[in-house]
């Protein structure tokens, strides 16, 4: 684990990580697609497609959480203030959340919405409630924003703490953090099971597992801080020159192998324990390559654009899938070609809506906040936090 000859600077852009964001968001899309009846095998509850994607959503969000900690640490500036950081992060996620909340409520979620579901969701508090009707309510992908909000609140403290760790000890800390994530399902599995978790139907491959246990391993914000912290530690490892020079392709192969392995382990371990360490290595490998100015297959302009709209895509796709299933009844289609066509059409329309949300809501809100911040008087005291380029995202993950 010796240090390389050069240490990357914080100013280095991370286009590969921006491009990789879209793949994580699209994996979540495929997971939600696989849960629909039309993409399952009658009599089995799920076919090959659903079986292969059954952990896609869990894996995609885990990737986002690690990436969020990594990029915020990479772009941190000592002259930033905690208050300014919190303001930027809130304006990045909340306008999109509000728009998609009401889109979901008005298009399909109104039938089952209650104040007990809607208010926590609107306030991004739903992940604190240990019931799937609450944390997966209204526009269900927004549960992860409830965790991200906690990450942002804690980041200034976590960043200061990790900054004090001696460089030669960073790998030990990262290993310990990853080990805690891997061992957590073992401890949670000892708790009483309680009510069963089954998001769509009794034959779902996810059916028959404890809501409480699943919530503690995968939804509960203080637990998911471990994924975010791992991202912070990995960014410090690369920035301090302690990276092991693992290539992107070997790290990608390891991540794919870990995902395949996650399909064959007990449910609680399949949520994120198996993939968390390989994902952390993949993110670090791509960042190290970007910092060297070499780039990757996903660092081109098209991938950067897809990555920039990926947060909006993540928030709108479930709305389109739900409306398509409930309003247009394609679930009984028998033609594989028709099913592929419907999936492609939903993905394309989701991408179009994501672009509209990104250009019409997300970017104007971020730019308005940036203009306001530039006009504000300079603070007397600075607290290490994070700064991201408001005019051009470099991979900051908000989902």
HELIX and SHEET records of a PDB file:
HELIX    1   1 UNK A   15  UNK A   34  1                                  20    
HELIX    2   2 UNK A   37  UNK A   39  5                                   3    
HELIX    3   3 UNK A   48  UNK A   53  1                                   6    
HELIX    4   4 UNK A   56  UNK A   74  1                                  19    
HELIX    5   5 UNK A   82  UNK A  107  1                                  26    
HELIX    6   6 UNK A  109  UNK A  111  5                                   3    
HELIX    7   7 UNK A  115  UNK A  122  1                                   8    
HELIX    8   8 UNK A  126  UNK A  128  5                                   3    
HELIX    9   9 UNK A  132  UNK A  135  1                                   4    
HELIX   10  10 UNK A  140  UNK A  142  5                                   3    
HELIX   11  11 UNK A  143  UNK A  163  1                                  21    
HELIX   12  12 UNK A  167  UNK A  169  5                                   3    
HELIX   13  13 UNK A  170  UNK A  188  1                                  19    
HELIX   14  14 UNK A  211  UNK A  214  1                                   4    
HELIX   15  15 UNK A  215  UNK A  219  3                                   5    
HELIX   16  16 UNK A  221  UNK A  239  1                                  19    
HELIX   17  17 UNK A  248  UNK A  262  1                                  15    
HELIX   18  18 UNK A  267  UNK A  270  1                                   4    
HELIX   19  19 UNK A  276  UNK A  291  1                                  16    
HELIX   20  20 UNK A  301  UNK A  308  1                                   8    
HELIX   21  21 UNK A  310  UNK A  328  1                                  19    
HELIX   22  22 UNK A  330  UNK A  332  5                                   3    
HELIX   23  23 UNK A  336  UNK A  357  1                                  22    
HELIX   24  24 UNK A  358  UNK A  362  3                                   5    
HELIX   25  25 UNK A  363  UNK A  375  1                                  13    
SHEET    1   A 2 UNK A 196  UNK A 197  0                                        
SHEET    2   A 2 UNK A 209  UNK A 210 -1                                        
END                                                                             
